[in-house]
Amino acid sequence: CLCATLMILISWYSAIAAICIAGSIFMYAQKNSQEVQWGDGWTGMRYQLARRFLETVQGNMHIKAWRPQVLVLTGVTIDEHAAGLLLHDMELVHFASQLKHGQGLC
C-alpha cells in the first residue's frame, strides 16, 4: 500500500502505466495457464521414502526367494452368539490361503 502511494506521488502517469502493464500480464497468465495438481510436500516425501525402501529391499533379494504377499480385505461383523468376529467372504479367504500355501494358480 505504501509502495503504491509513493509510486503515485512520484509520478502518477508512470504508476498508472505500471499498474496497467502488471494487470495485463496477470490477466494473460491467468487466461493461458493450465490447471495443475502438484500435490503436497508430505505426499511426495512418503512416495520417495517408499521408493527408496523398495530399492534397498530388492537389491538384497534373490529372484528365487521372492514370494508375493496377499492382502485380503473382507467385511467383518461382531458375532454375538459365538462371542467373536464373523467374516463375510470366507471363499476369498480360503482362496488366498491356497495361494499362500503353493496350491494356487501356478
C-alpha positions as CSV (number, residue, x, y, z in Angstrom):
1,C,0.0,0.0,0.0
2,L,2.9,2.4,0.9
3,C,4.7,1.4,-2.2
4,A,1.7,2.2,-4.5
5,T,1.2,5.5,-2.7
6,L,4.8,6.5,-3.2
7,M,4.7,5.4,-6.8
8,I,1.6,7.6,-7.4
9,L,3.1,10.6,-5.6
10,I,6.4,10.4,-7.5
11,S,4.9,10.1,-11.0
12,W,1.2,9.3,-11.3
13,Y,1.3,8.6,-15.1
14,S,4.2,6.1,-14.7
15,A,2.3,4.5,-11.8
16,I,-0.9,4.1,-13.9
17,A,1.2,2.7,-16.8
18,A,3.0,0.2,-14.5
19,I,-0.3,-0.9,-12.9
20,C,-1.8,-1.5,-16.4
21,I,1.2,-3.5,-17.6
22,A,1.2,-5.6,-14.5
23,G,-2.6,-6.2,-14.7
24,S,-2.4,-7.2,-18.4
25,I,0.5,-9.6,-17.6
26,F,-1.6,-11.1,-14.8
27,M,-4.7,-11.5,-16.9
28,Y,-2.7,-13.1,-19.8
29,A,-1.1,-15.6,-17.4
30,Q,-4.4,-16.4,-15.8
31,K,-6.1,-16.9,-19.2
32,N,-3.3,-19.1,-20.7
33,S,-2.3,-21.1,-17.7
34,Q,-3.3,-24.8,-17.2
35,E,-4.7,-26.2,-14.0
36,V,-2.1,-28.5,-12.5
37,Q,-2.4,-30.6,-9.4
38,W,1.1,-30.7,-7.8
39,G,0.1,-32.4,-4.6
40,D,1.6,-31.5,-1.2
41,G,5.1,-32.0,0.1
42,W,4.3,-34.7,2.6
43,T,2.8,-37.0,-0.1
44,G,5.9,-36.6,-2.2
45,M,8.1,-37.4,0.8
46,R,6.1,-40.6,1.5
47,Y,6.4,-41.8,-2.1
48,Q,10.1,-41.0,-2.1
49,L,10.6,-42.9,1.2
50,A,8.6,-45.9,-0.1
51,R,10.6,-46.0,-3.3
52,R,13.9,-45.9,-1.5
53,F,12.8,-48.6,0.9
54,L,11.8,-50.8,-2.0
55,E,15.0,-50.2,-3.8
56,T,17.0,-51.4,-0.8
57,V,14.8,-54.5,-0.3
58,Q,15.0,-55.5,-3.9
59,G,18.8,-55.1,-4.0
60,N,19.4,-57.8,-1.5
61,M,16.7,-60.3,-2.5
62,H,17.3,-63.1,-5.0
63,I,14.6,-63.7,-7.6
64,K,14.1,-67.3,-6.4
65,A,13.4,-66.2,-2.8
66,W,10.7,-63.6,-3.8
67,R,7.1,-64.6,-3.0
68,P,4.2,-62.3,-3.5
69,Q,2.2,-61.2,-0.4
70,V,-1.5,-61.5,-0.4
71,L,-3.7,-58.9,1.4
72,V,-7.4,-59.9,1.7
73,L,-9.9,-57.2,2.6
74,T,-13.3,-58.5,3.7
75,G,-16.2,-57.2,5.8
76,V,-16.3,-58.2,9.5
77,T,-19.1,-58.1,11.9
78,I,-19.3,-58.9,15.6
79,D,-20.9,-62.3,16.1
80,E,-22.8,-62.1,19.4
81,H,-23.7,-65.8,19.6
82,A,-20.1,-67.1,19.3
83,A,-18.5,-64.0,21.0
84,G,-16.1,-63.4,18.2
85,L,-15.9,-62.0,14.7
86,L,-17.8,-63.1,11.6
87,L,-16.0,-62.8,8.2
88,H,-18.3,-62.1,5.2
89,D,-16.2,-63.6,2.3
90,M,-14.8,-66.9,3.6
91,E,-14.4,-68.1,0.0
92,L,-12.0,-65.3,-0.7
93,V,-10.0,-66.0,2.5
94,H,-9.8,-69.7,1.5
95,F,-8.6,-68.8,-2.0
96,A,-5.9,-66.5,-0.5
97,S,-4.9,-69.3,1.8
98,Q,-4.5,-71.7,-1.1
99,L,-2.3,-69.2,-3.0
100,K,-0.1,-68.7,0.1
101,H,0.5,-72.5,0.6
102,G,1.5,-73.1,-3.0
103,Q,-1.7,-74.8,-4.1
104,G,-3.0,-71.8,-6.2
105,L,-2.8,-70.8,-9.8
106,C,0.7,-71.9,-10.7
